[in-house]
């Protein structure tokens, strides 16, 4: 289930914060991937080991933030469903 920017509530501070943090984590991960690639091309084993460690760390953070963002979106969906249910009752 992809979260589109158009689906997020307009006035949710937490959504904005999570989207920004997630976007930052994507950039950090991509920088780490570039670092690993550069170290591999230069055949620098020490730099490669450190770059791969940073890359894995950045990937894990990115995945955790994505999960958190999706869980937050589910909370909005549950709230919307409850509100609709109350209106229809």
N, C-alpha and C positions, 0 to 999 in steps of 0.2 A: 504494500500500500504506500504509494508515494504521497508525500505531503506537498501540495502546491501552495505557493505564496497566496494565491487567491482564496484558499480555503481557511486560512488562519483568521481569527477574529481581528477586527480593526483596532480594538483598544485593549489588547492583552499585553501587558508589560512583559510577562513571563515568556510569551511566544516570541516577542521581539528579542529578548535577551537570549533565549535558546537558539533562535535562528542566527543571530550574530555570532554566538559562541561556536555553533556548528560550522558556519562559514569560515571562521578563523581556523578551526581544526582541519578543515579541508586544505586550506592554504599551507598550514604547518606540515601536514602529511605530504603534500606535493613537494614542498621544499626538502623534506627528508628523503623522499624518493630520488629527487635530483642529486642530493648529496651522496646517496648510495651509488647511483649511476656514475657520478664523477669519480668516486673513490675506486669503483670497479674498473673504470677505464684507465685510471692511473696505476692500477695494480698495487694500491697502497692497502695492505692487509689490516693494519691497525686502524686506519681511517675507515675502511670498509666495515669492520666489526662495530665500530662506534656508530657509524651511519645506519647500519642495519638495526642496531639497538634503538636508536632514536626513531627510525622509521616504524618499527614495531610498536613502540610506545605511542607515537602519534596516531597510528592506525587504531590502536585500542581505544584511545581517547575519542577519536572520531566515531567509532562504532558505538561507544557508550553514550555519546551526545546524541547520536541519531536515535538510539533506543529511547533516551529520555525525551527527546522531542516528539517522537511518535506516541509515547505514553501520555504526554501532556495533551496532544491532539485528541487522543481517545477520551480524556477527561472532558474536553469540550463537547465531543460527540455525545457522551453519556448525559451531560447536562442538557444539551439540546433535545435529546430524546425524552428526558424526564419532563422538560418544559412542555413539549408537544403533548405528552401523555396527560399532564395536568390540564392543559387547554381543552383537550378532547373529552375529559371526564365531566 
